[in-house]
Amino acid sequence: MKKLILITALCFASTITLAQNNSATVVQENNNNSAIANQSGSNNTATLLQQVKNNDADIDQIGGGNFLQNSINGNGNPLYAIQRASSFLYLDQIGDNNIVGLYQNNQKNAATIHQIGNLNNADVSQVAFGGVVNGNDTYLWQEGTYNKTQVRQGISGGNHSDNYVNIEVLGNNNGNSGQGSAGDDWMLVEQYGDFNNADIEIEGNNNDVDVYQAGDNNDASSDVFNASSNNEVNLTQMNGNANRASYRIGDGQNNNQALMQDGSQNRSHVQILSGADDNISMITQTGINNRGLWVISGGNTYLNSLTVATTGDDNKATGLIKGNNNTILLTQTGFDNLIGISGQWNAKDGVVVDGDLNTITITQTTNLNQADVNITGNNNTATISQN
């Protein structure tokens, strides 16, 4: 039988007064339970413990300084809100300085979290110590400034797969406690195992996001769009094969994006769209039979820098540059590597340049390597070194 608990913390008077310092506690220890909690005001606490499986909770906290019982204010798992196996959390926090800490055990859990305001923290762990973590989903929307996020799915060395994270960031200085350019405070996604997926979308300035995936057949993507500037995104895929990673910058300036892949048969795809200037992209691939594609689209696209460093054999890269004053640096270390001609995936083919004052430098070491450069435009420079 499914049980429903409804908790509302709200105070009415002759003038509207928001309740403060309230505490709502939900403890459900069987299957198929539901809980709804609504808290308005400031400094309210919701504590959630749903044991066994197939439970769901819908929590709204409107005001500042509210938190869903979490790991940040203390030590150990008991200070997380806890759900176990095939459970769902829907959480809305509207206001500043709100915190959510969520621990979902085992598999097929889902969390949908909306935080609108400033200086909010979200800490989500979908893990199982000694068990599998499969089919978990986290959807996180943060709108505001100076917000922080940490999402972990699985643990290192575990048998995990098919987990998904989607993070949408709208605002400035998220994952970044300092002023100015993006820093190294935390907006972090960690996924362990195979067939996992992480999607990051950023609209705003001075945001810093890191994605780490360990395993095979994982997918990571990042979109920085709508004239967003000074953002930093790092995508890392380690100890795995057949992973895919892509990032795209649309009409923005001074964004830094770095991609690292360690393994074989990995794929990378970089797009810098029309109107995007002064962006820095770095790709590092280590392993065998990796592929890379880059596209720097025309229009008002200037002063972008792309660096690709590949170590291993039978790696292939190709790309297209449309615009002016862009710098491309390609290094391949190993045997039988190709830049174009036609390594396929997805042939442009080689380094294809359409514009002026672009600089292309290609370095290939060891034997049986090939490189092709096709240039249309004026005052471009291409240098190929093979040794």
VMD Tcl script that draws the C-alpha trace (Angstrom):
set ca {
  {0.00 0.00 0.00}
  {1.32 3.44 -0.86}
  {1.33 5.91 2.00}
  {1.37 9.69 1.68}
  {2.77 12.16 4.19}
  {2.00 15.85 3.69}
  {3.88 18.43 5.74}
  {3.36 22.18 5.41}
  {5.30 24.76 7.42}
  {3.62 28.11 6.89}
  {2.41 30.89 9.19}
  {-0.45 33.32 8.43}
  {-1.17 36.59 10.29}
  {-2.88 39.90 9.56}
  {0.10 40.69 7.42}
  {1.81 37.91 5.53}
  {4.57 36.44 7.69}
  {6.81 33.67 6.45}
  {7.57 30.89 8.87}
  {11.12 30.49 10.10}
  {13.27 27.93 11.87}
  {10.84 25.08 11.27}
  {11.84 21.43 11.03}
  {10.05 18.73 9.02}
  {11.06 15.08 9.46}
  {9.94 12.22 7.23}
  {10.79 8.60 8.11}
  {9.32 5.84 5.92}
  {10.70 2.34 6.30}
  {8.66 0.25 3.83}
  {8.04 0.18 0.08}
  {5.91 2.42 -2.15}
  {5.72 5.52 0.07}
  {5.24 9.16 -0.91}
  {6.10 12.33 1.00}
  {5.24 15.97 0.27}
  {6.78 18.82 2.26}
  {6.21 22.57 1.70}
  {8.24 25.09 3.70}
  {8.10 28.86 3.25}
  {10.36 31.28 5.06}
  {13.95 31.09 6.16}
  {16.23 28.69 8.02}
  {13.89 25.73 7.68}
  {15.09 22.11 7.76}
  {13.65 19.06 6.03}
  {14.98 15.65 7.06}
  {14.18 12.71 4.78}
  {14.74 8.98 5.36}
  {12.99 6.57 2.98}
  {14.21 3.01 3.35}
  {13.68 -0.05 1.16}
  {12.52 0.98 -2.37}
  {9.98 2.56 -4.74}
  {9.53 5.71 -2.64}
  {9.18 9.29 -3.80}
  {9.42 12.71 -2.16}
  {8.30 16.14 -3.38}
  {9.78 19.00 -1.36}
  {9.41 22.78 -1.84}
  {11.46 25.24 0.20}
  {10.88 28.91 -0.53}
  {13.08 31.40 1.29}
  {16.68 31.71 2.37}
  {18.93 29.50 4.44}
  {16.80 26.35 4.07}
  {18.30 22.92 3.74}
  {17.36 19.35 3.01}
  {19.35 17.33 5.54}
  {22.80 17.11 4.07}
  {26.43 16.13 4.28}
  {27.86 19.62 4.17}
  {27.01 20.65 7.72}
  {28.39 17.47 9.29}
  {30.18 14.22 8.67}
  {28.92 10.88 7.38}
  {26.00 9.52 5.41}
  {23.35 9.96 8.15}
  {23.42 13.69 7.42}
  {22.29 13.16 3.86}
  {18.64 12.92 2.97}
  {18.43 9.18 2.23}
  {16.46 7.22 -0.35}
  {17.05 3.63 -1.40}
  {16.48 1.81 -4.71}
  {14.03 2.98 -7.41}
  {13.18 6.16 -5.50}
  {12.53 9.69 -6.73}
  {13.19 13.14 -5.28}
  {11.66 16.33 -6.65}
  {13.09 19.40 -4.90}
  {12.53 23.12 -5.47}
  {14.59 25.58 -3.45}
  {13.93 29.25 -4.18}
  {16.03 31.81 -2.37}
  {19.61 32.28 -1.23}
  {21.99 30.14 0.86}
  {19.94 26.96 0.48}
  {21.55 23.51 0.70}
  {20.57 20.05 -0.44}
  {22.49 16.88 0.39}
  {21.01 13.71 -1.10}
  {22.15 10.08 -0.79}
  {20.35 7.60 -3.06}
  {21.47 4.03 -2.54}
  {21.62 1.25 -5.17}
  {20.00 1.66 -8.58}
  {17.22 3.18 -10.70}
  {16.92 6.30 -8.57}
  {16.16 9.76 -9.92}
  {16.63 13.26 -8.55}
  {15.24 16.46 -10.06}
  {16.51 19.57 -8.29}
  {15.80 23.23 -9.04}
  {17.71 25.90 -7.15}
  {16.91 29.51 -7.99}
  {18.92 32.09 -6.08}
  {22.46 32.76 -4.97}
  {25.05 30.92 -2.88}
  {23.12 27.63 -3.02}
  {24.78 24.19 -2.69}
  {23.68 20.86 -4.17}
  {25.42 17.62 -3.16}
  {24.02 14.42 -4.74}
  {25.49 10.94 -4.24}
  {23.98 7.99 -6.08}
  {26.22 5.20 -4.86}
  {26.21 1.71 -3.36}
  {29.14 0.55 -1.32}
  {29.57 -3.11 -2.25}
  {26.72 -3.11 -4.79}
  {25.92 -1.98 -8.32}
  {24.82 1.52 -9.29}
  {22.84 1.34 -12.53}
  {20.20 3.45 -14.18}
  {20.31 6.49 -11.89}
  {19.37 9.94 -13.21}
  {20.12 13.41 -11.86}
  {18.63 16.56 -13.35}
  {19.92 19.75 -11.76}
  {19.01 23.33 -12.62}
  {20.80 26.20 -10.89}
  {19.88 29.79 -11.68}
  {21.74 32.56 -9.91}
  {25.28 33.33 -8.80}
  {27.97 31.66 -6.69}
  {26.13 28.32 -6.60}
  {27.96 25.00 -6.13}
  {27.21 21.47 -7.30}
  {28.65 18.03 -6.71}
  {27.15 14.88 -8.26}
  {28.67 11.43 -7.82}
  {27.36 8.27 -9.46}
  {29.08 5.05 -8.44}
  {32.46 4.58 -6.79}
  {35.87 3.77 -8.19}
  {36.24 0.07 -8.96}
  {32.52 -0.65 -8.76}
  {30.34 -2.46 -11.30}
  {28.25 0.49 -12.49}
  {26.57 1.54 -15.74}
  {23.83 3.51 -17.52}
  {23.77 6.53 -15.20}
  {22.86 10.01 -16.42}
  {23.53 13.57 -15.25}
  {22.17 16.76 -16.76}
  {23.25 20.10 -15.26}
  {21.98 23.44 -16.51}
  {23.73 26.54 -15.18}
  {22.14 29.95 -15.73}
  {24.02 32.83 -14.15}
  {27.48 33.96 -13.19}
  {30.32 32.78 -10.93}
  {28.87 29.32 -10.34}
  {31.41 26.75 -9.21}
  {33.61 29.76 -8.51}
  {33.86 31.53 -5.15}
  {36.08 34.32 -6.38}
  {35.46 37.35 -8.56}
  {36.66 37.57 -12.13}
  {37.54 34.60 -14.28}
  {36.46 31.05 -13.46}
  {38.24 29.46 -10.51}
  {38.52 25.99 -9.03}
  {35.74 25.92 -6.49}
  {33.40 23.02 -6.97}
  {30.91 22.30 -9.67}
  {31.83 18.67 -10.16}
  {30.36 15.54 -11.78}
  {31.92 12.12 -11.14}
  {30.72 8.97 -12.92}
  {32.24 5.52 -12.54}
  {31.49 2.52 -14.75}
  {30.26 2.08 -18.31}
  {27.60 3.62 -20.60}
  {27.24 6.73 -18.43}
  {26.22 10.11 -19.79}
  {26.86 13.68 -18.57}
  {25.43 16.79 -20.25}
  {26.46 20.28 -19.11}
  {24.78 23.47 -20.34}
  {26.08 26.92 -19.36}
  {24.58 30.33 -19.97}
  {26.40 33.07 -18.10}
  {29.88 34.24 -17.22}
  {32.77 33.10 -14.99}
  {31.40 29.60 -14.38}
  {33.65 26.59 -13.71}
  {32.52 22.98 -14.36}
  {34.50 19.71 -14.13}
  {33.32 16.30 -15.39}
  {35.21 13.09 -14.57}
  {34.27 9.71 -16.06}
  {36.10 6.42 -15.51}
  {35.04 3.41 -17.60}
  {34.02 2.44 -21.14}
  {31.41 3.74 -23.60}
  {30.75 6.92 -21.64}
  {29.53 10.17 -23.15}
  {30.22 13.72 -21.95}
  {29.11 16.96 -23.57}
  {29.31 20.65 -22.77}
  {27.48 23.59 -24.35}
  {28.43 27.20 -23.62}
  {25.97 29.45 -25.42}
  {24.25 32.86 -25.73}
  {27.34 35.08 -25.64}
  {28.68 33.53 -22.43}
  {32.22 34.48 -21.49}
  {35.11 33.58 -19.17}
  {33.81 30.08 -18.47}
  {36.00 27.04 -17.82}
  {34.95 23.47 -18.60}
  {37.11 20.38 -18.07}
  {36.00 16.98 -19.42}
  {38.11 14.01 -18.32}
  {37.55 10.41 -19.45}
  {40.05 8.02 -17.91}
  {40.87 4.32 -17.95}
  {38.34 3.45 -20.63}
  {37.64 2.78 -24.27}
  {35.04 3.87 -26.82}
  {34.21 7.06 -24.91}
  {32.86 10.16 -26.60}
  {33.27 13.78 -25.56}
  {32.15 16.98 -27.23}
  {31.99 20.64 -26.43}
  {30.58 23.63 -28.20}
  {31.06 27.37 -27.76}
  {28.44 29.61 -29.32}
  {28.95 33.37 -29.72}
  {31.06 33.79 -26.58}
  {34.50 35.09 -25.65}
  {37.44 34.01 -23.49}
  {36.11 30.56 -22.64}
  {38.57 27.79 -21.78}
  {37.64 24.18 -22.48}
  {39.88 21.17 -21.92}
  {39.27 17.54 -22.86}
  {41.39 14.59 -21.75}
  {40.83 10.99 -22.90}
  {42.89 8.00 -21.83}
  {42.18 4.71 -23.61}
  {41.43 3.43 -27.10}
  {38.75 4.08 -29.72}
  {37.73 7.34 -28.08}
  {36.11 10.21 -29.99}
  {36.32 13.98 -29.47}
  {34.39 16.75 -31.17}
  {34.98 20.50 -30.76}
  {32.80 23.26 -32.23}
  {33.51 26.98 -31.98}
  {30.59 28.72 -33.66}
  {30.31 31.98 -35.56}
  {30.91 35.03 -33.39}
  {33.00 33.20 -30.80}
  {36.34 34.92 -30.19}
  {39.43 34.49 -27.99}
  {38.46 31.00 -26.84}
  {41.02 28.34 -25.87}
  {40.39 24.64 -26.53}
  {42.76 21.83 -25.54}
  {42.41 18.13 -26.41}
  {44.70 15.42 -25.04}
  {44.27 11.80 -26.16}
  {46.41 8.88 -25.04}
  {45.87 5.42 -26.52}
  {45.24 3.63 -29.81}
  {42.75 4.32 -32.61}
  {41.39 7.58 -31.19}
  {39.62 10.14 -33.39}
  {39.26 13.91 -33.22}
  {37.11 16.40 -35.15}
  {37.11 20.16 -34.75}
  {35.07 22.86 -36.47}
  {35.78 26.58 -36.09}
  {32.90 28.18 -37.97}
  {33.12 31.36 -40.00}
  {31.55 34.76 -39.68}
  {33.08 36.94 -36.98}
  {35.28 34.21 -35.53}
  {38.71 35.45 -34.47}
  {41.67 34.71 -32.25}
  {40.61 31.23 -31.16}
  {43.25 28.71 -30.13}
  {43.01 24.92 -30.51}
  {45.70 22.57 -29.22}
  {45.49 18.81 -29.91}
  {48.07 16.41 -28.47}
  {47.76 12.69 -29.29}
  {50.04 9.92 -28.01}
  {49.68 6.41 -29.44}
  {49.24 4.63 -32.76}
  {46.60 4.71 -35.52}
  {45.06 7.98 -34.32}
  {43.26 10.29 -36.71}
  {42.26 13.95 -36.65}
  {40.59 16.34 -39.05}
  {38.88 19.72 -38.97}
  {37.70 22.93 -40.59}
  {38.63 26.54 -39.81}
  {36.56 29.44 -41.12}
  {37.63 32.81 -39.77}
  {40.70 34.91 -39.16}
  {43.67 35.02 -36.78}
  {43.02 31.56 -35.33}
  {45.86 29.32 -34.10}
  {45.87 25.52 -34.47}
  {48.60 23.37 -32.92}
  {48.49 19.61 -33.63}
  {50.95 17.07 -32.21}
  {50.82 13.32 -32.88}
  {53.33 10.98 -31.25}
  {53.24 7.37 -32.45}
  {53.00 5.23 -35.59}
  {50.56 5.36 -38.49}
  {48.73 8.53 -37.42}
  {46.76 10.65 -39.88}
  {45.61 14.23 -40.15}
  {43.07 13.98 -42.94}
  {43.65 11.90 -46.09}
  {40.96 10.42 -45.38}
  {40.93 9.15 -41.91}
  {37.17 9.58 -42.02}
  {35.46 10.58 -38.77}
  {34.28 12.82 -40.06}
  {36.40 13.95 -42.96}
  {36.65 17.68 -43.65}
  {39.50 16.57 -44.74}
  {42.78 17.26 -42.99}
  {43.24 20.84 -41.79}
  {40.97 22.87 -44.07}
  {41.37 26.65 -43.75}
  {39.10 29.35 -45.20}
  {40.16 32.78 -43.94}
  {43.11 35.07 -43.35}
  {46.07 35.27 -40.97}
  {45.54 31.80 -39.50}
  {48.48 29.77 -38.16}
  {48.60 25.97 -38.35}
  {51.46 23.96 -36.86}
  {51.58 20.16 -37.20}
  {54.17 17.94 -35.57}
  {54.25 14.15 -36.13}
  {56.92 11.92 -34.65}
  {58.04 8.36 -35.50}
  {56.96 6.62 -38.75}
  {54.13 6.09 -41.26}
  {52.34 9.34 -40.44}
  {50.49 11.57 -42.92}
  {49.13 15.12 -42.81}
  {47.16 17.23 -45.26}
  {46.50 21.00 -45.15}
  {44.21 22.86 -47.60}
  {44.17 26.67 -47.41}
  {41.94 29.31 -49.01}
  {42.66 32.93 -48.04}
  {45.50 35.34 -47.46}
  {48.53 35.51 -45.18}
  {47.97 32.11 -43.60}
  {50.91 30.07 -42.28}
  {51.16 26.29 -42.24}
  {54.10 24.33 -40.85}
  {54.39 20.52 -40.93}
  {57.23 18.71 -39.13}
  {57.63 14.94 -39.41}
  {60.51 13.16 -37.74}
}
mol new
graphics top color blue
foreach p $ca { graphics top sphere $p radius 0.5 }
foreach p [lrange $ca 0 end-1] q [lrange $ca 1 end] { graphics top cylinder $p $q radius 0.2 }
display resetview
